[in-house]
């Protein structure tokens, strides 16, 4: 049985994509990243929790922007930090 998606995810009507293939904060700090995520509120591209600096999670805690998408080629999913909810999209 599939659980319903949270209200934050259901409000996404068009998924923002990354204009770059870099973590903006890692570039500033001369750090490295593993995977990239795109904030669905402001469009910033930052690194995931597998990366040393975990910039997207820090961005969520600072801004309360709840939903991110994967910026990785071939991945089509969204994650809501606020509700710890996941959804795939077409």
N, C-alpha and C positions, 0 to 999 in steps of 0.2 A: 504494500500500500504506500503510495506516494503522499508525503505531507504537503500541504499547501505552501506556496512561497510566501515570504514575508512581505509586508506592505512596501518596504523600501525597494525590493526587487521588482515587485509588480508595477511600480511607478516608472521603471526604465522603459521608454518607448523606442529610443534609438541609442545604441551602444557607442560611446565615444571610443575612438581608437588613438593609438600613439602616433605622433608626428615624428618621433625619433626612436632610435633603438638603444637609448642610454637612460640610466637613472640620473636624473638631473642633479640630485644631491650627491651621489657618488662622484660624479664628474667634478663638482665643486670641491669635494674633499679628497680627491685623488684616491678613491676607494674602489672596490670591485663589487659586482653583483652577480647573482645566479640567474634569476628570472625577473621579468618586469611586469608591473601591474599599472592599469590606468584608472585614476579616480573618475568615477562617473558623475561627480558633482562639478569639479573644476577642470578636469582633463589632464592633470599633471601625471607624468610617467615617473614611477619610482620603483625601487627594488622590493622583492618579496621577503618573507620571513626566513627563507633558506639562505638569504644573503647576510653577510656579517652585520650590516647596519640596519636592516629591517626598516627602511625609510617609509614604505607605505603604511605600515602599522603605526609608526610615529606620526605620520600625517593624519591618520584617522584619530588618534588620541588628541592631537592638537586642534583639529578642525571639526571633528565629529561628522565628516563626510563618510556616510556609511557603506557605499557600494563601490567595489572595484571590479575590473575585468582583467583577464589575462591579456598581456600584450604579446604572448608567444604565438608564433605561426602555427596554425592548425588547431589552436585551443579556442573554444567558444563557450566560455563560462563566466558567471558573475558570482561574487562573494559579498555577503553583507556582514560587516564586522558587528554591527549593533545586535543583530539577531542570530549571528553565527549560522547563516543560511546560505545554501549553494543552489545555483540554477544554471542549466545549460541553455543555450539559445541557438537558433538557426541562422 
